[in-house]
Amino acid sequence: IGATQRLVGLDNTATPAPKCAPAPLNFLSLNAKGLNSSEKRSHALHLCQKARAHVVYLQETHFKIDSIPKLCNHIYTQGFYSNNPDGKSKGTAILLHKSIPFVADSTTTDNSGRYVFVRGKILDETYTFANIYAPNTRQDKFLQDTLRALHDFTTGCLVLGGDFNIALHPTMDASRGHSSTPLPTPLKIRKLLHQYG
């Protein structure tokens, strides 16, 4: 399992939900680097439970469309997936803890396992959960198109997270305090994120 990724605009890996939540929700985002072995799935679910995450965003699940292993368990009882039809790469998932009375009314995914959006209700509040796994090049173009699709899909409180494959704030997000990505790209992406949310 790779290092945890922070949710956009939030500083911790397990973070309270926005103010529109009816009760505190903890979110966790993990780049799993493949979950096809039962040991890796078990380890990932253990990390989620240890973090007391209510909603989990996973990237790089590497599931094939025709052979998705069982990822939900007695703790995380709902799962929504986007998989790459071309083989074991990419893939995103959103898992929900059994204590969350979430009722989904719509889901959308892309054709290559890069994002999954889920809309539904927790009690009387409408939520849109969005998990994005961006490519490691041309992130700005990908995110512009993806955020446009997300904008059209979103109703209620939006919680956006995932792995954008770029250090949006290099002094905080990059291990050495700087990024090899030219500065205009993170600035453009931050502007896009503010524009859509």
Order of alpha helices (4+ residues) and beta strands (2+ residues): beta-beta-beta-alpha-beta-beta-beta-beta-beta-beta-alpha-beta-alpha-alpha
